[in-house]
């Protein structure tokens, strides 16, 4: 969810409702910080071990050991010498319980960077600890671009590939579908290489590995020749947005929608390749500070819930079309990392708009107190065993709420709608499914468990959440 | 006596220490998304927005960074960082340029 794609500003809202009123509703007061003692625990080596919390703050743990290996050899030694379970963490962007452990928490952040960047084969090797945002910039220096990118790009590659992280595009699959080879450390501390032709079962399982197969250290990715992008966003009615979804999907390289709960509007965002010669010299400055505008609206609605629809409609009605251009990684990128909690399910592409319509209607009918935009994206199907897009083109619907607002009632009301449309949850986002439900949704679920057992017979890479969701 | 004076000088001038390359790398990777973007609302690096916070104690600042505060996620998502790294980053960002 990239707020910077919404050309909405506080200025327009203030004009609408009166600066004094809005300012009053959004004033923040902070308490004087109290002196605190150092936090964390003392590890076996006598050093301080810090607690861990994910990006939004809904998952946390206190490991008794943290490891940050500086080389693949150090990682393998650590696995061979481990006396307890190990969970790996990327950049902590998962909202589900994939990471928490009270044992060893391992980060590959020091295994980062790109190698073997080859403009002839259009491939590059990327260490698992590399932030997605770093990949496009580095490739650009070699005349290359990533084929696609997620709209939040602060994740580590290892975590992104573990959970089928995706962008949008009818003909574009998840980031895992751009991978041609992987190196994975198993529980014996050995590197196993895999590709479509070598250890192919492991390869098809590893594209959505949940960190349950071992520690993926490096991946070879396919790339595209460096390209520029044009992003155009415009507000339309909710009705038009739902009716034209497939047409707009088919006419753009990337197309996504931001539906605004309790409003009559929907934002369309279309992104296409553009010839650099067609990029205007003087580009308009981005007009919006959308996150702040939504935050302001949300705070105000807390005081005046009866004004919710009017306020959201007024804000949306004032949004003007906006176009921006840039290098691929500039347009894909998301500089600001706004915190929220999220549930995302992928339903079959052909019923996507219908499912989205039912969600929006339910929010209105049940008067669910949420105004955070709902993001909807088309993604191409793939052959990754536990991918939400396994053998079917998908329509991913992402429901969010601010990180400090209650999300549980909202998601509890929406999740059964996803089930009705045969939805599959994003493994790294909030859901309530367990092994039985996953097994019913994935033909190769048992095959994944078989590969997991081969890589990690004693379950040393598992935590409580994974035991629950995989039924191990 | 000379060593004592040097030690005293170091203790009294915590912001004047040289910043190592690793701290700068961490800053570029994890901090710039908010501490170099005014719209984020986070205290901006290399400005005078830090002194008041520093006056309340480095331990407070480090603890807030570890647990997360406001829109800042825990550790600023720097999973590789130690408490010492967080302190180095705060000192680095508090340097006025």
Contacts between the chains, C-beta under 8 A, distances in Angstrom:
chain1	res1	chain2	res2	distance
A	32	B	56	7.9
A	33	B	56	5.8
A	33	B	60	4.9
A	33	B	64	7.1
A	34	B	60	7.9
A	35	B	57	6.0
A	35	B	59	6.8
A	35	B	60	6.4
A	36	B	59	6.4
A	36	B	60	6.2
A	36	B	63	4.6
A	37	B	59	7.8
A	38	B	59	6.8
A	38	B	62	8.0
A	38	B	63	7.4
A	38	B	83	7.0
A	39	B	63	5.7
A	39	B	66	5.9
A	39	B	67	6.9
A	40	B	66	7.6
A	40	B	83	7.3
A	48	B	82	7.5
A	48	B	83	5.9
A	50	B	66	5.7
A	50	B	75	7.3
A	50	B	82	7.1
A	50	B	83	6.3
A	51	B	66	7.1
A	51	B	67	7.4
A	51	B	74	7.8
A	52	B	74	7.1
A	52	B	75	7.8
A	52	B	79	7.3
A	53	B	67	6.8
A	53	B	68	6.1
A	53	B	73	7.5
A	53	B	74	3.6
A	53	B	75	7.7
A	54	B	73	7.6
A	54	B	74	7.4
A	55	B	73	4.4
A	55	B	74	7.8
A	55	B	77	5.9
A	56	B	73	7.2
A	57	B	68	5.8
A	57	B	73	7.0
A	57	B	74	6.7
A	60	B	74	7.5
A	68	B	79	7.8
A	68	B	80	4.7
A	89	B	79	5.3
A	90	B	79	7.6
A	91	B	77	4.8
A	91	B	79	6.7
A	92	B	73	7.0
A	92	B	74	7.3
A	92	B	75	7.9
A	92	B	77	5.5
A	92	B	79	6.3
A	93	B	77	7.7
A	105	B	79	7.9
A	107	B	79	4.1
A	107	B	80	5.2
A	109	B	78	7.4
A	109	B	79	5.6
A	109	B	80	3.5
A	110	B	80	5.9
A	129	B	80	8.0
A	131	B	29	6.4
A	134	B	29	7.6
A	154	B	33	6.7
A	154	B	77	6.6
A	289	B	39	5.6
A	291	B	39	8.0
A	292	B	39	7.0
A	292	B	41	7.9
A	335	B	33	5.7
A	335	B	37	6.1
A	336	B	33	6.1
A	336	B	34	6.8
A	336	B	37	5.9
A	336	B	39	7.0
A	336	B	40	5.7
A	337	B	33	5.0
A	337	B	34	6.8
A	337	B	73	7.1
A	337	B	77	7.3
A	338	B	71	7.0
A	339	B	71	5.5
A	339	B	73	6.0
A	403	B	71	7.9
